[in-house]
């Protein structure tokens, strides 16, 4: 089962080694530059000092990293009594992942929606979620998010990204030292130049060293963000594999994407979040954007297609991933984005052929979900918050009326007021007939009715196709 | 002399590979056993939950005694299957219990006062979660079995498996018959 993960780990390890070589050669070059009269010796010492710097920082992160993050954010431990559902979901995922140790669960008082995992050592891991996340996601979505975090733990991503992050930091630091060293050496007096500095070398040599110092951190960043993005896709894939319900994670990602910013991010922890909190809503397509995460719409696109395919295997994810990343030029971002909401709804309605679906339907119905069957046989599940009386079947595009309480409302009004939205994806406003109130419809508003706050008139809202 | 050295080296290498393969098989088999005990744990947890749920619901639902009896029977059947420890039998019994429970959940739908009961809601979340845990434990078990069976069947570990009589494990499957019994819900 974890064969693909192992292969991917090897690839990531390869990039990590490249980064290490970059770091060592950079520190070596600095050494050679400073001791230009005996450059071989200088190079060795430089490399050694570089490795030492990295090792010390890594050791600090290894032994104290998690605690610092959690204590700093006033995270509160979750017990089975305080948040039974959250605790249950984590336990479910722990069972699915076959982990030996149950991770600790923490909750952070923040209305932003995000989650991250820590745990450099496998015997002491933690999953941290914000209160906003628990309050705004339904059970399946929360399960998807927890599965994603559990995959980070399972794949030892925290360890991996900590080492890579420290390496990136060391390389940046070294290149700073180098650039300053060159500037000081050239502006200093003759006496200090004789002692060392970059004056001893050939001008061409100095130029090469300078160029290296400028290029190395850029390269390191590219390496770092490549690894980080890979691990995100990987965690998505494993999450789909664990829950066998990729659409749960997809719809969670969609919700989180708009509200992911939280005020407690550090560079080390940023890659561990499910959606990068530093780049909430920003374009994060290329490695140069400096985002640790792949663009959310791509992750969602892969996950929904995975659900559509019916088989939740890592191979299928891999195929979709390759397809998605190479064909990304074909679709503009906007078409994918606008397509997204429809696609997710389409998937949540079925295709998932397992006997469990029926049982799941019963449970859904118990929690207030409305389930309608279209003529084409597709089951459409509407959450309790969805008040539409008619939905458009995502498969055959026919209108399906939702039976239940909402149909009663249609029958009473012969001369009801209707407002037809021109563009449901932007803000729209119109005055009420009483003239004292202006309706404002947000891009997210999808209700059937809007009620005037002054005269209590109901206005039906219609949507363009 | 050189012949002897080569001979010894070959022997040592062979022995080492044998050790490694043997240990791999044992490790995989232990994962299978551990996963199985997880299913056991979760099924038993569910058995403990059911009487509580039934007790809470009974007060509200006077006319559904038949449903409760079916659930209680299915529970007893599954419990005896577990004590025997046969993978296939447990699979069938668990499927029976699944469908009985699902039917019971359906009848809850008709009792709004019941759904307003906090205690009942908590129990319902527990039941949902336990159902999930059983499913995930089963999934983890089947994954483990697949890894182990592959090792037992595939070259070169299959030779070691044959030597030390490692046998293939059964997948935890829900029988087709039971599958058909699962309630079809129409709205």
Interface residues (C-beta under 8 A of the other chain):
Chain A: X1 X84 X85 X88 X89 X91 X92 X93 X95 X96 X97 X98 X139 X143 X242 X244 X355 X356 X358 X359 X361 X362 X363 X365 X366 X370 X371 X372 X373 X403
Chain B: X31 X35 X38 X42 X98 X102 X105 X106 X108 X109 X115 X122 X124 X125 X126 X128 X129 X131 X132 X133 X135 X136 X137 X139 X140 X143 X144 X146 X147 X174 X179 X182 X183 X184 X185 X186 X187
